[in-house]
Amino acid sequence: MAVEARIRELGSRHESLENAIQEEMRRPAYDDMKLKELKRQKLKLKEEMESLRTRLH
């Protein structure tokens, strides 16, 4: 059960990062470095979620 809760938490953070990425991209002169960092963080969360999911199955 704790693993599932962690996956949900990571999923929520992943979604928040997606929103932040979309918001940054809507800016006329977005910060490329900030965008790359947000995407890197989002990928890291995705990889952690996938790792946890494989443990459940």
C-alpha distance matrix in Angstrom:
0.0 3.8 5.4 5.2 6.4 8.8 10.0 10.8 12.5 14.4 15.4 16.8 18.7 19.9 21.3 23.0 24.6 25.8 27.4 29.0 30.3 31.8 33.3 34.9 36.3 38.0 40.0 43.6 43.5 39.9 39.1 38.5 37.0 34.5 33.5 33.1 30.8 28.6 28.4 27.6 24.7 23.4 23.7 22.0 18.9 19.1 19.4 16.4 14.3 16.0 15.4 11.6 11.9 14.2 12.0 9.7 13.0
3.8 0.0 3.8 5.4 5.1 6.2 8.7 9.9 10.5 12.3 14.1 15.4 16.6 18.1 20.0 21.2 22.6 24.3 25.9 27.1 28.5 30.4 31.7 32.9 34.6 36.5 38.2 41.8 41.4 37.8 36.7 36.1 34.4 31.9 31.3 30.7 28.3 26.3 26.3 25.3 22.2 21.4 21.9 19.7 16.7 17.6 17.8 14.4 12.9 15.2 14.3 10.6 12.0 14.4 12.0 10.8 14.5
5.4 3.8 0.0 3.8 5.4 5.0 6.2 8.7 9.8 10.5 12.2 14.3 15.3 16.1 18.3 20.0 20.9 22.3 24.4 25.6 26.6 28.5 30.2 31.2 32.6 34.7 36.6 40.0 39.6 35.9 34.8 33.9 32.3 30.1 29.2 28.3 26.1 24.2 23.8 22.7 19.9 18.9 18.9 16.8 14.0 14.5 14.4 11.2 9.5 11.5 10.6 6.8 8.3 10.8 8.7 7.9 11.6
5.2 5.4 3.8 0.0 3.8 5.4 5.0 6.3 8.6 9.8 10.4 12.4 14.3 14.9 16.4 18.5 19.9 20.8 22.7 24.4 25.4 26.9 28.6 30.1 31.4 33.2 35.3 38.8 38.7 35.1 34.4 33.7 32.4 30.0 28.7 28.3 26.3 24.0 23.5 23.0 20.2 18.5 18.9 17.5 14.2 14.2 14.9 12.2 9.5 11.5 11.8 8.2 8.2 11.4 10.4 8.4 11.7
6.4 5.1 5.4 3.8 0.0 3.8 5.4 5.1 6.2 8.6 9.7 10.6 12.5 14.0 15.4 16.7 18.5 19.9 21.3 22.8 24.4 25.9 27.2 28.7 30.4 32.0 33.9 37.5 37.4 33.8 33.1 32.7 31.4 28.6 27.8 27.7 25.4 22.9 23.0 22.6 19.5 18.1 19.1 17.6 14.1 14.9 16.1 13.1 10.8 13.7 14.0 10.6 11.3 14.7 13.5 12.0 15.4
8.8 6.2 5.0 5.4 3.8 0.0 3.8 5.4 5.0 6.1 8.4 9.8 10.6 12.0 14.2 15.3 16.4 18.2 20.0 21.0 22.3 24.3 25.7 26.8 28.5 30.4 32.1 35.6 35.3 31.6 30.5 30.0 28.4 25.8 25.1 24.7 22.3 20.1 20.2 19.4 16.3 15.3 16.1 14.2 10.9 12.2 13.1 9.8 8.3 11.5 11.5 8.4 10.2 13.4 12.4 11.9 15.4
10.0 8.7 6.2 5.0 5.4 3.8 0.0 3.8 5.4 5.1 6.0 8.6 9.9 10.1 12.1 14.2 15.1 16.2 18.3 19.8 20.6 22.4 24.2 25.4 26.6 28.6 30.6 34.1 33.9 30.2 29.4 28.7 27.4 25.0 23.7 23.3 21.4 19.0 18.5 18.0 15.3 13.5 14.1 12.8 9.4 9.6 10.9 8.3 5.6 8.7 9.7 7.0 7.7 11.3 11.3 10.6 13.5
10.8 9.9 8.7 6.3 5.1 5.4 3.8 0.0 3.8 5.5 4.9 6.2 8.7 9.6 10.5 12.4 14.2 15.2 16.6 18.4 19.8 21.1 22.6 24.3 25.7 27.3 29.4 32.9 33.1 29.5 29.1 28.7 27.8 25.0 23.7 23.9 22.0 19.1 19.0 19.3 16.3 14.2 15.6 14.9 11.1 11.4 13.7 11.5 8.7 11.8 13.3 10.8 10.8 14.6 14.7 13.4 16.2
12.5 10.5 9.8 8.6 6.2 5.0 5.4 3.8 0.0 3.8 5.4 5.2 6.4 8.6 10.0 10.7 12.5 14.4 15.6 16.7 18.5 20.2 21.2 22.7 24.5 26.1 27.8 31.5 31.3 27.8 27.0 26.9 25.7 22.7 22.0 22.2 19.9 17.1 17.7 17.7 14.3 13.0 14.9 13.7 10.0 11.6 13.7 11.3 9.5 13.1 14.2 11.9 13.1 16.6 16.4 15.8 18.9
14.4 12.3 10.5 9.8 8.6 6.1 5.1 5.5 3.8 0.0 3.8 5.4 5.0 6.0 8.6 9.7 10.4 12.2 14.2 15.1 16.3 18.3 19.8 20.8 22.4 24.4 26.1 29.6 29.2 25.6 24.7 24.2 22.8 20.2 19.2 19.0 16.9 14.3 14.4 14.2 11.0 9.5 11.1 10.0 6.2 7.9 10.2 8.1 6.7 10.4 11.7 10.3 11.6 14.9 15.3 15.3 18.0
15.4 14.1 12.2 10.4 9.7 8.4 6.0 4.9 5.4 3.8 0.0 3.8 5.4 4.9 6.2 8.6 9.8 10.5 12.4 14.2 15.1 16.5 18.3 19.8 21.0 22.8 24.9 28.4 28.5 25.0 24.6 24.1 23.3 20.7 19.1 19.3 17.7 14.7 14.3 15.0 12.3 9.7 11.4 11.5 7.8 7.9 11.0 10.0 7.5 10.5 12.9 11.6 11.7 15.2 16.3 15.7 18.0
16.8 15.4 14.3 12.4 10.6 9.8 8.6 6.2 5.2 5.4 3.8 0.0 3.8 5.4 5.1 6.3 8.7 9.9 10.7 12.4 14.3 15.5 16.6 18.4 20.1 21.4 23.4 27.0 27.3 23.8 23.6 23.7 23.0 19.9 18.7 19.5 17.8 14.4 15.0 16.0 13.0 10.8 13.5 13.5 9.9 10.9 14.2 13.0 11.0 14.2 16.3 14.9 15.3 18.8 19.6 18.9 21.3
18.7 16.6 15.3 14.3 12.5 10.6 9.9 8.7 6.4 5.0 5.4 3.8 0.0 3.8 5.4 5.0 6.2 8.6 9.8 10.4 12.3 14.3 15.2 16.3 18.3 20.1 21.6 25.2 25.0 21.4 20.7 20.8 19.7 16.7 15.8 16.5 14.3 11.2 12.2 13.0 9.6 8.2 11.2 11.0 7.8 9.9 12.9 11.8 10.9 14.3 16.0 15.1 16.2 19.4 20.2 20.2 22.7
19.9 18.1 16.1 14.9 14.0 12.0 10.1 9.6 8.6 6.0 4.9 5.4 3.8 0.0 3.8 5.4 5.2 6.3 8.8 9.9 10.5 12.5 14.3 15.3 16.5 18.6 20.5 24.0 23.8 20.2 19.7 19.2 18.5 15.8 14.2 14.6 13.1 9.9 9.8 10.9 8.3 5.6 8.4 9.2 6.2 7.1 10.6 10.6 9.5 12.2 14.6 14.4 15.0 18.0 19.4 19.5 21.5
21.3 20.0 18.3 16.4 15.4 14.2 12.1 10.5 10.0 8.6 6.2 5.1 5.4 3.8 0.0 3.8 5.4 5.0 6.3 8.7 9.8 10.6 12.3 14.2 15.3 16.8 19.1 22.6 23.0 19.6 19.9 19.8 19.7 16.7 14.8 16.0 15.1 11.4 11.5 13.6 11.3 8.4 11.4 12.8 10.0 10.2 13.9 14.1 12.4 14.9 17.7 17.2 17.2 20.4 22.0 21.6 23.5
23.0 21.2 20.0 18.5 16.7 15.3 14.2 12.4 10.7 9.7 8.6 6.3 5.0 5.4 3.8 0.0 3.8 5.4 5.1 6.2 8.6 9.9 10.5 12.3 14.3 15.5 17.2 20.9 21.1 17.8 17.8 18.3 18.1 14.7 13.5 15.2 13.8 10.1 11.4 13.5 10.9 9.0 12.6 13.6 11.2 12.5 15.9 15.7 14.7 17.6 19.9 19.4 20.0 23.2 24.4 24.2 26.4
24.6 22.6 20.9 19.9 18.5 16.4 15.1 14.2 12.5 10.4 9.8 8.7 6.2 5.2 5.4 3.8 0.0 3.8 5.3 4.9 6.1 8.6 9.7 10.3 12.2 14.3 15.7 19.2 18.9 15.4 15.0 15.0 14.6 11.5 10.1 11.5 10.1 6.4 7.7 9.9 7.7 6.1 9.8 11.1 9.6 11.0 14.2 14.6 14.3 16.8 19.0 19.2 20.0 22.8 24.3 24.6 26.6
25.8 24.3 22.3 20.8 19.9 18.2 16.2 15.2 14.4 12.2 10.5 9.9 8.6 6.3 5.0 5.4 3.8 0.0 3.8 5.4 5.0 6.2 8.6 9.9 10.6 12.5 14.8 18.1 18.4 15.0 15.4 15.1 15.6 12.8 10.4 12.0 11.9 8.1 8.0 11.1 10.0 7.2 10.3 12.6 11.2 11.3 14.8 15.9 15.1 17.0 19.7 20.2 20.3 23.0 25.0 25.1 26.6
27.4 25.9 24.4 22.7 21.3 20.0 18.3 16.6 15.6 14.2 12.4 10.7 9.8 8.8 6.3 5.1 5.3 3.8 0.0 3.8 5.4 5.1 6.1 8.6 9.9 10.7 13.0 16.5 17.3 14.3 15.2 15.9 16.6 13.5 11.5 14.0 13.7 10.0 10.9 14.1 12.7 10.6 13.9 15.9 14.3 14.8 18.3 19.1 18.1 20.3 23.0 23.1 23.2 26.2 27.9 27.8 29.5
29.0 27.1 25.6 24.4 22.8 21.0 19.8 18.4 16.7 15.1 14.2 12.4 10.4 9.9 8.7 6.2 4.9 5.4 3.8 0.0 3.8 5.5 5.0 6.1 8.6 10.0 11.1 14.8 14.9 11.6 12.0 13.0 13.4 10.0 8.7 11.6 11.0 7.6 9.6 12.5 11.2 10.2 13.7 15.4 14.4 15.6 18.7 19.4 19.2 21.5 23.8 24.1 24.8 27.6 29.1 29.4 31.3
30.3 28.5 26.6 25.4 24.4 22.3 20.6 19.8 18.5 16.3 15.1 14.3 12.3 10.5 9.8 8.6 6.1 5.0 5.4 3.8 0.0 3.8 5.4 5.1 6.1 8.7 10.3 13.5 13.4 10.0 10.5 10.6 11.6 8.9 6.3 9.0 9.6 6.4 7.2 10.7 10.6 9.3 12.1 14.5 14.2 14.8 17.7 19.1 19.1 20.8 23.3 24.1 24.6 27.0 29.0 29.5 31.0
31.8 30.4 28.5 26.9 25.9 24.3 22.4 21.1 20.2 18.3 16.5 15.5 14.3 12.5 10.6 9.9 8.6 6.2 5.1 5.5 3.8 0.0 3.8 5.5 5.1 6.4 9.1 12.2 13.2 10.5 12.2 12.6 14.4 11.9 9.2 12.2 13.3 10.2 10.5 14.2 14.2 12.3 14.9 17.6 17.0 17.0 20.2 21.7 21.1 22.7 25.6 26.3 26.3 28.8 31.0 31.1 32.5
33.3 31.7 30.2 28.6 27.2 25.7 24.2 22.6 21.2 19.8 18.3 16.6 15.2 14.3 12.3 10.5 9.7 8.6 6.1 5.0 5.4 3.8 0.0 3.8 5.5 5.3 7.0 10.6 11.7 9.2 11.2 12.7 14.4 11.5 9.9 13.4 14.0 11.1 12.6 16.0 15.6 14.4 17.4 19.7 18.9 19.6 22.8 23.9 23.5 25.5 28.1 28.5 28.8 31.6 33.4 33.5 35.2
34.9 32.9 31.2 30.1 28.7 26.8 25.4 24.3 22.7 20.8 19.8 18.4 16.3 15.3 14.2 12.3 10.3 9.9 8.6 6.1 5.1 5.5 3.8 0.0 3.8 5.4 5.5 8.9 8.9 5.8 7.4 9.1 10.8 8.3 6.9 10.6 11.5 9.5 11.1 14.3 14.5 14.0 16.7 18.9 18.9 19.8 22.6 23.9 24.0 25.9 28.2 29.1 29.7 32.1 34.0 34.5 36.1
36.3 34.6 32.6 31.4 30.4 28.5 26.6 25.7 24.5 22.4 21.0 20.1 18.3 16.5 15.3 14.3 12.2 10.6 9.9 8.6 6.1 5.1 5.5 3.8 0.0 3.8 5.4 7.8 8.4 6.0 8.5 9.0 11.8 10.2 7.7 11.0 12.9 11.1 11.5 15.1 15.9 14.9 17.1 19.8 20.0 20.2 23.0 24.8 24.8 26.2 28.8 29.9 30.2 32.4 34.7 35.2 36.4
38.0 36.5 34.7 33.2 32.0 30.4 28.6 27.3 26.1 24.4 22.8 21.4 20.1 18.6 16.8 15.5 14.3 12.5 10.7 10.0 8.7 6.4 5.3 5.4 3.8 0.0 3.8 6.4 8.6 7.5 10.8 12.2 15.0 13.2 11.2 14.7 16.4 14.3 15.0 18.6 19.1 17.9 20.4 23.1 22.9 23.1 26.1 27.7 27.4 28.9 31.7 32.5 32.6 35.1 37.3 37.5 38.7
40.0 38.2 36.6 35.3 33.9 32.1 30.6 29.4 27.8 26.1 24.9 23.4 21.6 20.5 19.1 17.2 15.7 14.8 13.0 11.1 10.3 9.1 7.0 5.5 5.4 3.8 0.0 3.8 5.5 5.1 8.6 10.9 13.7 12.1 11.1 14.7 16.2 14.7 16.1 19.3 19.8 19.4 21.9 24.2 24.3 25.0 27.8 29.3 29.4 31.0 33.5 34.4 34.9 37.3 39.3 39.7 41.2
43.6 41.8 40.0 38.8 37.5 35.6 34.1 32.9 31.5 29.6 28.4 27.0 25.2 24.0 22.6 20.9 19.2 18.1 16.5 14.8 13.5 12.2 10.6 8.9 7.8 6.4 3.8 0.0 3.8 6.0 9.6 11.6 14.9 14.1 13.2 16.5 18.4 17.6 18.6 21.7 22.7 22.3 24.5 27.0 27.4 27.9 30.5 32.3 32.5 33.9 36.4 37.6 37.9 40.2 42.4 42.9 44.2
43.5 41.4 39.6 38.7 37.4 35.3 33.9 33.1 31.3 29.2 28.5 27.3 25.0 23.8 23.0 21.1 18.9 18.4 17.3 14.9 13.4 13.2 11.7 8.9 8.4 8.6 5.5 3.8 0.0 3.8 6.6 8.8 11.8 11.7 11.4 14.3 16.3 16.1 17.3 20.0 21.2 21.5 23.4 25.7 26.5 27.3 29.6 31.3 31.9 33.4 35.6 36.9 37.6 39.7 41.7 42.6 44.0
39.9 37.8 35.9 35.1 33.8 31.6 30.2 29.5 27.8 25.6 25.0 23.8 21.4 20.2 19.6 17.8 15.4 15.0 14.3 11.6 10.0 10.5 9.2 5.8 6.0 7.5 5.1 6.0 3.8 0.0 3.8 6.1 8.9 8.2 7.7 10.9 12.7 12.3 13.7 16.3 17.4 17.7 19.8 21.9 22.8 23.6 25.9 27.6 28.2 29.8 31.9 33.2 34.0 36.1 38.1 39.0 40.4
39.1 36.7 34.8 34.4 33.1 30.5 29.4 29.1 27.0 24.7 24.6 23.6 20.7 19.7 19.9 17.8 15.0 15.4 15.2 12.0 10.5 12.2 11.2 7.4 8.5 10.8 8.6 9.6 6.6 3.8 0.0 3.8 5.5 5.3 6.2 8.7 10.1 10.7 12.4 14.3 15.6 16.6 18.5 20.2 21.4 22.7 24.5 26.1 27.2 28.8 30.5 32.0 33.1 35.0 36.8 38.0 39.6
38.5 36.1 33.9 33.7 32.7 30.0 28.7 28.7 26.9 24.2 24.1 23.7 20.8 19.2 19.8 18.3 15.0 15.1 15.9 13.0 10.6 12.6 12.7 9.1 9.0 12.2 10.9 11.6 8.8 6.1 3.8 0.0 3.8 5.5 5.0 6.2 8.7 9.9 10.6 12.2 14.3 15.3 16.5 18.4 20.1 21.0 22.5 24.5 25.8 26.9 28.6 30.4 31.5 33.1 35.1 36.5 37.8
37.0 34.4 32.3 32.4 31.4 28.4 27.4 27.8 25.7 22.8 23.3 23.0 19.7 18.5 19.7 18.1 14.6 15.6 16.6 13.4 11.6 14.4 14.4 10.8 11.8 15.0 13.7 14.9 11.8 8.9 5.5 3.8 0.0 3.8 5.4 5.1 6.2 8.7 9.9 10.5 12.4 14.3 15.4 16.6 18.6 20.0 21.1 22.7 24.5 25.9 27.1 28.9 30.4 31.9 33.6 35.2 36.8
34.5 31.9 30.1 30.0 28.6 25.8 25.0 25.0 22.7 20.2 20.7 19.9 16.7 15.8 16.7 14.7 11.5 12.8 13.5 10.0 8.9 11.9 11.5 8.3 10.2 13.2 12.1 14.1 11.7 8.2 5.3 5.5 3.8 0.0 3.8 5.5 5.1 6.2 8.6 9.8 10.6 12.3 14.3 15.4 16.7 18.4 20.1 21.3 22.7 24.5 25.9 27.3 28.7 30.6 32.2 33.5 35.3
33.5 31.3 29.2 28.7 27.8 25.1 23.7 23.7 22.0 19.2 19.1 18.7 15.8 14.2 14.8 13.5 10.1 10.4 11.5 8.7 6.3 9.2 9.9 6.9 7.7 11.2 11.1 13.2 11.4 7.7 6.2 5.0 5.4 3.8 0.0 3.8 5.4 5.2 6.2 8.6 10.0 10.6 12.3 14.3 15.5 16.5 18.4 20.1 21.2 22.6 24.4 26.0 27.0 28.9 30.8 32.0 33.4
33.1 30.7 28.3 28.3 27.7 24.7 23.3 23.9 22.2 19.0 19.3 19.5 16.5 14.6 16.0 15.2 11.5 12.0 14.0 11.6 9.0 12.2 13.4 10.6 11.0 14.7 14.7 16.5 14.3 10.9 8.7 6.2 5.1 5.5 3.8 0.0 3.8 5.5 5.1 6.1 8.6 9.8 10.5 12.3 14.3 15.2 16.5 18.4 20.0 21.0 22.5 24.5 25.7 27.1 29.1 30.6 32.0
30.8 28.3 26.1 26.3 25.4 22.3 21.4 22.0 19.9 16.9 17.7 17.8 14.3 13.1 15.1 13.8 10.1 11.9 13.7 11.0 9.6 13.3 14.0 11.5 12.9 16.4 16.2 18.4 16.3 12.7 10.1 8.7 6.2 5.1 5.4 3.8 0.0 3.8 5.4 5.0 6.2 8.6 9.9 10.6 12.5 14.3 15.4 16.6 18.5 20.1 21.2 22.8 24.4 26.0 27.5 29.2 30.9
28.6 26.3 24.2 24.0 22.9 20.1 19.0 19.1 17.1 14.3 14.7 14.4 11.2 9.9 11.4 10.1 6.4 8.1 10.0 7.6 6.4 10.2 11.1 9.5 11.1 14.3 14.7 17.6 16.1 12.3 10.7 9.9 8.7 6.2 5.2 5.5 3.8 0.0 3.8 5.4 5.2 6.2 8.7 9.9 10.7 12.4 14.4 15.5 16.6 18.5 20.1 21.3 22.6 24.7 26.2 27.4 29.2
28.4 26.3 23.8 23.5 23.0 20.2 18.5 19.0 17.7 14.4 14.3 15.0 12.2 9.8 11.5 11.4 7.7 8.0 10.9 9.6 7.2 10.5 12.6 11.1 11.5 15.0 16.1 18.6 17.3 13.7 12.4 10.6 9.9 8.6 6.2 5.1 5.4 3.8 0.0 3.8 5.4 5.0 6.1 8.6 9.9 10.5 12.3 14.2 15.3 16.5 18.3 20.0 21.0 22.7 24.7 26.0 27.3
27.6 25.3 22.7 23.0 22.6 19.4 18.0 19.3 17.7 14.2 15.0 16.0 13.0 10.9 13.6 13.5 9.9 11.1 14.1 12.5 10.7 14.2 16.0 14.3 15.1 18.6 19.3 21.7 20.0 16.3 14.3 12.2 10.5 9.8 8.6 6.1 5.0 5.4 3.8 0.0 3.8 5.4 5.2 6.2 8.7 9.9 10.6 12.4 14.3 15.4 16.6 18.6 20.0 21.4 23.1 24.9 26.3
24.7 22.2 19.9 20.2 19.5 16.3 15.3 16.3 14.3 11.0 12.3 13.0 9.6 8.3 11.3 10.9 7.7 10.0 12.7 11.2 10.6 14.2 15.6 14.5 15.9 19.1 19.8 22.7 21.2 17.4 15.6 14.3 12.4 10.6 10.0 8.6 6.2 5.2 5.4 3.8 0.0 3.8 5.5 5.1 6.3 8.7 10.0 10.7 12.4 14.4 15.4 16.7 18.5 20.3 21.6 23.1 25.0
23.4 21.4 18.9 18.5 18.1 15.3 13.5 14.2 13.0 9.5 9.7 10.8 8.2 5.6 8.4 9.0 6.1 7.2 10.6 10.2 9.3 12.3 14.4 14.0 14.9 17.9 19.4 22.3 21.5 17.7 16.6 15.3 14.3 12.3 10.6 9.8 8.6 6.2 5.0 5.4 3.8 0.0 3.8 5.4 5.2 6.3 8.7 10.0 10.6 12.4 14.3 15.5 16.5 18.6 20.4 21.4 23.1
23.7 21.9 18.9 18.9 19.1 16.1 14.1 15.6 14.9 11.1 11.4 13.5 11.2 8.4 11.4 12.6 9.8 10.3 13.9 13.7 12.1 14.9 17.4 16.7 17.1 20.4 21.9 24.5 23.4 19.8 18.5 16.5 15.4 14.3 12.3 10.5 9.9 8.7 6.1 5.2 5.5 3.8 0.0 3.8 5.4 5.0 6.2 8.6 9.8 10.5 12.3 14.3 15.2 16.7 18.7 20.2 21.5
22.0 19.7 16.8 17.5 17.6 14.2 12.8 14.9 13.7 10.0 11.5 13.5 11.0 9.2 12.8 13.6 11.1 12.6 15.9 15.4 14.5 17.6 19.7 18.9 19.8 23.1 24.2 27.0 25.7 21.9 20.2 18.4 16.6 15.4 14.3 12.3 10.6 9.9 8.6 6.2 5.1 5.4 3.8 0.0 3.8 5.4 5.2 6.3 8.7 10.0 10.6 12.5 14.3 15.6 17.0 18.9 20.6
18.9 16.7 14.0 14.2 14.1 10.9 9.4 11.1 10.0 6.2 7.8 9.9 7.8 6.2 10.0 11.2 9.6 11.2 14.3 14.4 14.2 17.0 18.9 18.9 20.0 22.9 24.3 27.4 26.5 22.8 21.4 20.1 18.6 16.7 15.5 14.3 12.5 10.7 9.9 8.7 6.3 5.2 5.4 3.8 0.0 3.8 5.4 5.1 6.1 8.6 9.8 10.6 12.2 14.4 15.6 16.8 18.9
19.1 17.6 14.5 14.2 14.9 12.2 9.6 11.4 11.6 7.9 7.9 10.9 9.9 7.1 10.2 12.5 11.0 11.3 14.8 15.6 14.8 17.0 19.6 19.8 20.2 23.1 25.0 27.9 27.3 23.6 22.7 21.0 20.0 18.4 16.5 15.2 14.3 12.4 10.5 9.9 8.7 6.3 5.0 5.4 3.8 0.0 3.8 5.4 5.1 6.2 8.6 9.9 10.5 12.5 14.5 15.6 16.9
19.4 17.8 14.4 14.9 16.1 13.1 10.9 13.7 13.7 10.2 11.0 14.2 12.9 10.6 13.9 15.9 14.2 14.8 18.3 18.7 17.7 20.2 22.8 22.6 23.0 26.1 27.8 30.5 29.6 25.9 24.5 22.5 21.1 20.1 18.4 16.5 15.4 14.4 12.3 10.6 10.0 8.7 6.2 5.2 5.4 3.8 0.0 3.8 5.5 5.1 6.2 8.7 9.9 10.8 12.7 14.6 15.8
16.4 14.4 11.2 12.2 13.1 9.8 8.3 11.5 11.3 8.1 10.0 13.0 11.8 10.6 14.1 15.7 14.6 15.9 19.1 19.4 19.1 21.7 23.9 23.9 24.8 27.7 29.3 32.3 31.3 27.6 26.1 24.5 22.7 21.3 20.1 18.4 16.6 15.5 14.2 12.4 10.7 10.0 8.6 6.3 5.1 5.4 3.8 0.0 3.8 5.4 5.1 6.2 8.6 10.1 10.9 12.8 14.8
14.3 12.9 9.5 9.5 10.8 8.3 5.6 8.7 9.5 6.7 7.5 11.0 10.9 9.5 12.4 14.7 14.3 15.1 18.1 19.2 19.1 21.1 23.5 24.0 24.8 27.4 29.4 32.5 31.9 28.2 27.2 25.8 24.5 22.7 21.2 20.0 18.5 16.6 15.3 14.3 12.4 10.6 9.8 8.7 6.1 5.1 5.5 3.8 0.0 3.8 5.4 5.1 6.1 8.7 10.0 10.8 12.8
16.0 15.2 11.5 11.5 13.7 11.5 8.7 11.8 13.1 10.4 10.5 14.2 14.3 12.2 14.9 17.6 16.8 17.0 20.3 21.5 20.8 22.7 25.5 25.9 26.2 28.9 31.0 33.9 33.4 29.8 28.8 26.9 25.9 24.5 22.6 21.0 20.1 18.5 16.5 15.4 14.4 12.4 10.5 10.0 8.6 6.2 5.1 5.4 3.8 0.0 3.8 5.4 5.0 6.3 8.8 10.0 10.9
15.4 14.3 10.6 11.8 14.0 11.5 9.7 13.3 14.2 11.7 12.9 16.3 16.0 14.6 17.7 19.9 19.0 19.7 23.0 23.8 23.3 25.6 28.1 28.2 28.8 31.7 33.5 36.4 35.6 31.9 30.5 28.6 27.1 25.9 24.4 22.5 21.2 20.1 18.3 16.6 15.4 14.3 12.3 10.6 9.8 8.6 6.2 5.1 5.4 3.8 0.0 3.8 5.5 5.3 6.6 9.1 10.5
11.6 10.6 6.8 8.2 10.6 8.4 7.0 10.8 11.9 10.3 11.6 14.9 15.1 14.4 17.2 19.4 19.2 20.2 23.1 24.1 24.1 26.3 28.5 29.1 29.9 32.5 34.4 37.6 36.9 33.2 32.0 30.4 28.9 27.3 26.0 24.5 22.8 21.3 20.0 18.6 16.7 15.5 14.3 12.5 10.6 9.9 8.7 6.2 5.1 5.4 3.8 0.0 3.8 5.4 5.2 6.7 9.2
11.9 12.0 8.3 8.2 11.3 10.2 7.7 10.8 13.1 11.6 11.7 15.3 16.2 15.0 17.2 20.0 20.0 20.3 23.2 24.8 24.6 26.3 28.8 29.7 30.2 32.6 34.9 37.9 37.6 34.0 33.1 31.5 30.4 28.7 27.0 25.7 24.4 22.6 21.0 20.0 18.5 16.5 15.2 14.3 12.2 10.5 9.9 8.6 6.1 5.0 5.5 3.8 0.0 3.8 5.3 5.2 6.7
14.2 14.4 10.8 11.4 14.7 13.4 11.3 14.6 16.6 14.9 15.2 18.8 19.4 18.0 20.4 23.2 22.8 23.0 26.2 27.6 27.0 28.8 31.6 32.1 32.4 35.1 37.3 40.2 39.7 36.1 35.0 33.1 31.9 30.6 28.9 27.1 26.0 24.7 22.7 21.4 20.3 18.6 16.7 15.6 14.4 12.5 10.8 10.1 8.7 6.3 5.3 5.4 3.8 0.0 3.8 5.4 5.3
12.0 12.0 8.7 10.4 13.5 12.4 11.3 14.7 16.4 15.3 16.3 19.6 20.2 19.4 22.0 24.4 24.3 25.0 27.9 29.1 29.0 31.0 33.4 34.0 34.7 37.3 39.3 42.4 41.7 38.1 36.8 35.1 33.6 32.2 30.8 29.1 27.5 26.2 24.7 23.1 21.6 20.4 18.7 17.0 15.6 14.5 12.7 10.9 10.0 8.8 6.6 5.2 5.3 3.8 0.0 3.8 5.5
9.7 10.8 7.9 8.4 12.0 11.9 10.6 13.4 15.8 15.3 15.7 18.9 20.2 19.5 21.6 24.2 24.6 25.1 27.8 29.4 29.5 31.1 33.5 34.5 35.2 37.5 39.7 42.9 42.6 39.0 38.0 36.5 35.2 33.5 32.0 30.6 29.2 27.4 26.0 24.9 23.1 21.4 20.2 18.9 16.8 15.6 14.6 12.8 10.8 10.0 9.1 6.7 5.2 5.4 3.8 0.0 3.8
13.0 14.5 11.6 11.7 15.4 15.4 13.5 16.2 18.9 18.0 18.0 21.3 22.7 21.5 23.5 26.4 26.6 26.6 29.5 31.3 31.0 32.5 35.2 36.1 36.4 38.7 41.2 44.2 44.0 40.4 39.6 37.8 36.8 35.3 33.4 32.0 30.9 29.2 27.3 26.3 25.0 23.1 21.5 20.6 18.9 16.9 15.8 14.8 12.8 10.9 10.5 9.2 6.7 5.3 5.5 3.8 0.0
